[in-house]
Amino acid sequence: MNVNANVNGEALRQRFEAGMMHNYGTPPLALARGEGSRVWDLDGNRYLDLIAGIAVSALGHAHPSIVKAVTDQVGKIAHTSNLFLHEPGVLLAEKLRSLLHQDARVFFCNSGTEANEAALKVVRRKQGQQRPVIVAADHSFHGRTMGALAITGKESIRAPFAPFGFDVRWVEYGDADALHKAVDDKVAAVFLEPTQGEGGVIPAPAGYLEEARQACDNAGALLVLDEIQSGIGRTGAWFAHQAEGVTPDVMTLAKGLGGGLPIGATIGFGECGAALVAGDHGSTFGGNPVACAAALAVIDTIEKENILGNVKAVGETLANGIAAIDHPLLSGVRGSGLWLGAVLTEPKAPAVNTAARQAGFLVNAVQPDVVRIAPPLILTQAEAAEFIGAFPAILSKAQEPEA
Ligand SMILES: *Cc1c(COP(=O)(O)O)cnc(C)c1O
């Protein structure tokens, strides 16, 4: 079957509903192409992309360095399986180790949830069977497969699929005392996001990760930081934990790592890097040469073009610009780098999302009262200013009765 150049968005939506499972609500928009931080829909409308495929397209769309890396690699060898070595995979592991300045080893997979599944296996291997409990936080998100879902603190998506394979002890995110109480000698590991992304871009309170490290050390538990959304420059640091001066035992990555190509990574620090032995885990596609080549291009480009500096500078412009807006629907803004939650005074995030789209901006209603902004890390000052200028009218539109 050919891709029809004349297909329109509405026709594609109908075919989507007929042919695909209904695990997603049908998206309102079909995207056809992108360039930098702009995307075009099938009907030819242009948008400023402030969500980047859920914090994934770190270099925006069709970035020449990714296009070249992927094209070159697919023209050499696209897939080897784990039966054979390939250079892009080893190079990427070495690159990640050098960014971490730590003794660490890497396992590659294809997605965030898989990275957390591998982290769970590292934890079980390292801690044995005598510590059956995992501590996880309310409102956390760690993925949709059965292990990662078990530690995801959102009842509505977890409960229909229970029971799960291990005991989970829930703590309120950000409450260090609760964490100290919860982590005892039955606990194998604590899983935390440095900022809760799907929860609504909720940063950990100052010192919380340090307390988590301390609680784990006191009880002999492992600290697993899920940096799937926060990693690879999103907050302005390579990894969010680096800005906190806290080293985890295990870290998971995905989203921004491949710049749009599917890749995840589980990184074990120190002894956790050696916990898995031959035969313990695997993935046929994981760390495939094309995805690794894309990830190398992402990291090289961030380094060469000082994109972390851009994240800090443009992130500050966006956060300050939104904070300065005086509007009855807007209560404030939180987050760091190019990763912000605009918090509303009413649960009208879906209406803001729609009004933004109609005004030519793609954002995300991450919670009923939180609008997530996670643009490409290459967003320019001018593009940020464009959104700040348009946001008050978008908020007003969202407050109209029919919205
Ligand atoms: C997106 C996300 C995941 C899951 O990643 P998938 O690639 O969708 O499986 C896990 N943890 C965090 C913090 C995420 O943001």
The ligand as a Tripos MOL2 file, in Angstrom:
@<TRIPOS>MOLECULE
LIG
   15    15     1     0     0
SMALL
NO_CHARGES

@<TRIPOS>ATOM
      1 C1          8.4340    8.3120   29.1950 C.3       1 LIG1
      2 C2          8.9430    7.8040   30.4740 C.ar      1 LIG1
      3 C3          9.0730    6.4270   30.7040 C.ar      1 LIG1
      4 C4          8.6320    5.3810   29.7080 C.3       1 LIG1
      5 O1          9.2800    5.4860   28.4770 O.3       1 LIG1
      6 P1          8.7020    4.7050   27.1910 P.3       1 LIG1
      7 O2          9.7700    4.9040   26.1570 O.co2     1 LIG1
      8 O3          7.4050    5.3320   26.8420 O.co2     1 LIG1
      9 O4          8.5460    3.2820   27.5760 O.co2     1 LIG1
     10 C5          9.6100    6.0220   31.9120 C.ar      1 LIG1
     11 N1          9.9980    6.9240   32.8430 N.ar      1 LIG1
     12 C6          9.8930    8.2440   32.6490 C.ar      1 LIG1
     13 C7         10.3660    9.1900   33.7090 C.3       1 LIG1
     14 C8          9.3450    8.7270   31.4710 C.ar      1 LIG1
     15 O5          9.2110   10.0540   31.2980 O.3       1 LIG1
@<TRIPOS>BOND
     1     1     2 1
     2     2     3 ar
     3     2    14 ar
     4     3     4 1
     5     3    10 ar
     6     4     5 1
     7     5     6 1
     8     6     7 2
     9     6     8 1
    10     6     9 1
    11    10    11 ar
    12    11    12 ar
    13    12    13 1
    14    12    14 ar
    15    14    15 1
@<TRIPOS>SUBSTRUCTURE
     1 LIG1         1 GROUP 0 **** ****
